[in-house]
Each structure stands twice: as C-alpha cells, then as structure tokens.
Amino acid sequence: LISSKMPHDDRIAGMAVYLTMYCKREGKVLHLEDVYVLPQYRNQGLGTELIKECAKVGLSRGCNEMDLQALDWNTKAVDLYRRLDGILISEFVPLLLAKDKLPSL
C-alpha cells in the first residue's frame, strides 16, 4: 500500500494497492490492484505519482513488468495507463468463478 498526501494538507489524498506475483510469460510482476484518489484531489497528478511509486517498488523487487487493469467503462483509467505507455493486451479474456460455483470444484 502506498498513500499520497497533498503538500498543503496532512490528510491522505489517495492510495495504491499492489502485490508481487509470478507470471509464466514475464516472471516476477508487480500487479497494481487499485489506485484511488479522493474526488477533491483528482486531476492534480496524484494517480500518476502513485503509479510511478508503484513502478519504483516493482523495480526494487526485481519485477519485469507492472500489470495494470481497468474496467472497460473506466475510460479515465484506461487513458491514464495509455499515457504512461501501457499496452492493451487483447488476447486475455477475463473470467470469473462465482462463489456459488466454488464448492462444486
């Protein structure tokens, strides 16, 4: 977890949640689970700064890439990731096993 404060304010303005995982394609990967900036602090570069800090963590842990995901309706996140040179990986298809299906596995 990384949090960010505004220079003129002691309150936390945003956070990024990440974890390190292993990918058979790339080896060690930093998975960025969530980036959240409070509405009153958005459009001030905090999301970008949080992602950059996560990238530093990934490099310090020996990660080969950072995994970013966004829901298709979240165009602001997709646009931000693309501005940071994120690559859309269209060959992945997200799947979900719902809780009610897990006992039968």
C-alpha positions in Angstrom: 0.0 0.0 0.0 1.3 3.4 -1.0 -0.5 6.5 0.1 -0.1 10.1 -1.0 -0.7 13.4 0.7 -1.1 16.9 -0.8 1.8 19.2 0.1 -0.5 21.7 1.8 -2.7 19.1 3.6 -1.9 16.3 6.1 -4.8 14.1 5.1 -4.3 11.1 2.8 -5.5 12.1 -0.7 -5.0 8.8 -2.5 -3.7 5.3 -2.3 -2.4 2.4 -4.5 -2.7 -1.2 -3.5 -0.3 -3.7 -5.2 1.2 -7.1 -4.8 4.0 -9.0 -6.3 3.1 -12.2 -8.3 4.7 -14.6 -10.8 3.7 -14.7 -14.4 4.9 -17.6 -16.6 5.3 -15.2 -19.5 7.3 -12.5 -17.8 8.4 -13.9 -14.4 8.1 -11.6 -11.4 5.3 -8.9 -11.9 4.0 -6.1 -9.8 0.2 -6.3 -10.0 -1.4 -2.9 -9.4 -4.7 -3.9 -7.8 -6.2 -0.5 -7.3 -5.5 3.2 -7.4 -7.9 5.6 -5.7 -7.7 9.3 -5.3 -10.3 11.2 -3.3 -12.6 13.2 -5.7 -11.5 16.6 -4.4 -7.8 15.8 -5.2 -8.3 14.3 -8.7 -6.8 15.8 -11.9 -3.8 17.0 -10.0 -1.4 14.2 -10.9 -1.7 12.1 -7.8 -2.8 9.0 -9.6 0.2 9.3 -11.9 2.5 9.8 -8.9 1.1 6.8 -7.1 1.6 4.6 -10.2 5.2 5.9 -10.5 5.9 5.0 -6.9 4.5 1.5 -7.5 6.9 1.2 -10.5 9.8 2.0 -8.2 8.7 -0.7 -5.8 8.4 -3.2 -8.7 11.9 -2.3 -9.9 13.3 -2.6 -6.3 11.7 -6.1 -6.1 13.1 -7.3 -9.4 9.9 -7.2 -11.3 10.0 -7.4 -15.1 6.7 -5.6 -15.7 3.7 -4.0 -13.9 0.2 -5.3 -14.5 -2.5 -2.6 -14.8 -6.2 -3.4 -15.3 -9.3 -1.2 -15.7 -12.9 -1.9 -16.3 -13.9 -1.1 -19.9 -16.2 1.8 -18.7 -13.4 3.4 -16.7 -12.1 5.4 -19.6 -10.1 7.8 -17.4 -8.1 5.0 -16.0 -7.5 3.5 -19.5 -6.5 6.9 -20.8 -4.1 7.4 -17.9 -2.5 3.9 -18.4 -2.1 4.6 -22.1 -0.4 8.0 -21.4 2.1 6.1 -19.3 2.7 3.8 -22.3 0.5 0.9 -21.1 -0.1 -1.7 -23.7 -3.6 -3.2 -24.2 -3.3 -6.9 -24.2 -6.3 -8.1 -26.2 -5.5 -11.8 -26.1 -6.5 -12.1 -22.4 -10.1 -12.9 -21.6 -11.2 -12.1 -18.0 -13.1 -15.0 -16.4 -14.7 -15.4 -13.0 -15.8 -18.3 -10.9 -18.6 -17.1 -8.7 -18.8 -18.0 -5.0 -21.7 -20.4 -5.5 -19.7 -22.4 -8.1 -16.6 -22.9 -5.9 -18.0 -25.7 -3.7 -18.6 -27.9 -6.7 -15.0 -27.6 -7.9 
